[in-house]
């Protein structure tokens, strides 16, 4: 079983995360950020990865540290779970329609971290999460998973649908 475990404690966050890439999409997620929990649940279900995550962050300030640190921890857990990368396909890509939104994700499990993120949101907030944090999450993941990640939102009007299409495309590409 390919599994990664990360316990990360900083002045801003306390995170405990287990990722099983050979799972069935089971999850137990609590970051204190409802919209982010919804996106991570969609990620787990659509990737088929089991994800257990607890994050206590300085949400009285804002969601930045929590979202970014979860991206770091998830990236580290993913890299650890793949270990020597035996039996994987190096490249993956997927396009997801989410009602009026269309997003694609291409990934290279390359050990060369990079992020290209072409998506814009019309609103500052996605529920209780800053929309700018979508890109920060994926940057943190890419840098700590050591993958090249290209995310393109082709179009969409509803910001919830745009973000959800991005997270689901990412899940399927992995």
N, C-alpha and C positions, 0 to 999 in steps of 0.2 A: 504494500500500500504506500503510495506516494503522498506524504503528509508533511506540512510545515507548521511549526509553532513559533510564535513570537510573543514575548512579553516585553513591552516597551513602556518605560516610565520616564517622563520629563517633568519639568516644573508645571507644564500646561496640561499634560494628559497622562492617563494611566490606561494602557491598552493590553488586552490579552486576546490573542487570535489564533485559531487553529484552522488550517485549510487542508482539505483532503481532495486532491485533484482526481481521485478515482472514486468519488462519491456518487451520490444520486440527487444532488441539489437540495439536500436537507440543510436547514439553517436555523440559527438562533442568533439574532443580531440586535444589539442595543447600543446606540451611540448617543442617545439623547436628542438626535436630530431626525425627526420623523421622515422628512423627505429623503434624507440620505439613507436611512434604514430601508425605505421602500426601494431605492435604486440598488442597494447592496443585496437585498432579497431577490430582486429581478436578476441581478448578476449571478447569484448562486443557483437559482432555478434554471436559468437558460444556459449556464456553462456546465451544469451537472456537478459542480464542485460543492462539497459540503463545507459550510462556513459557520464557525462559531466565533462570535466577536462581542467583546465587552469593551466599551470605551467610556471613561469618565474624563471629561474635558472642561476647560474653562469657558463654558458656554455663556457665562455672565459677561464675558468680554465680547465674543462672537464665535462663529463656528469654524474659523480658519484653522486653528491648531488641531482640532479634532479631525476634520476632514483630511488635512494634509498628513497628519500622523497615521491615520488609518491607511492612507495610500502607501506610506512608507512601510508600515507593518505588513500589509497585504502583499506588496512587492517582495519583501524579504521572505515571507512565507512561501510565495510562489517559487522563488529562486531555490529555496531550500527543498521544497517538495520535488522539484525537477532534478535536483542534484546533478548527475552526470548527463542529463538530457537523453538517456537511452530510450529508444522506442517512440520518440515524438516526431512530429512533422515540424520542421523549422519555421515554415511560413503558414500563416492563416489569414483568412479574410472573410468578411461577411457583411452583407447589407441588410438592414432592417427597416421596413416601413412601419411606422406607428401612426396610424390614421393619416393625417396630412403631412407628417414629417418623414424624411428619409435620411438615414445616417449609415455610414460605412466605417468599418475599422479594419485596418491591415496591420499585421504584427509579424515581426521577425525576431525570433528568440535567438538572438545573435551575440549576446554579451557586449553589445555596443548600445548603451542606452541613449535614446533620443525620442523626442515627442514632436510631432506635427499635429496641431490642433486647429482645425478650421471650423469653428462654430461660434455663432453669436446668439445671445439671448436678449430679448426685448425688455425684460423686467429684471430688476436687481435681485429679486427674491424668487426662490422656488420653494414655496411653503416656508419652512423655517431655516432654509439654507441659502446662502448667497450664491447666485448663479455663477459668479466668477470662480467659485470653488470647484466646479466641475472640471475645469482645465487643471487646476492645482492638484486635484486628486489623481488625475491621469499622469501628470508630470511626476509626482511622487512615486506612483506605481512604476512607471517606465524606468526611472533612475535606479530604483532599488531592486526591481526584478531583472535589471540588465537586459531590457528588450527595446527594440525600436518599434514605436507605436505611431501609426498615422490614423487620425480620426477626422472624418469629413462629414459635416452636416450639409447635405445638398440643399434642403429647403425645409420649411415648416413654419407654422404660425404660433402654435401653442407651445410655450416653453417647457411645460411638463412633458409633452409628447417628444419634443426635441431631445431632452435629457434622457428620457427613458429609451428612445431609439438608440442613442449613443451607448448607454450601458448594456443594452441587449446585444448590439452589434459587437461590442467588446467581448462579452461573454461567449458568443458563438465563435468569434475569431480565435479565441483561446482554445 
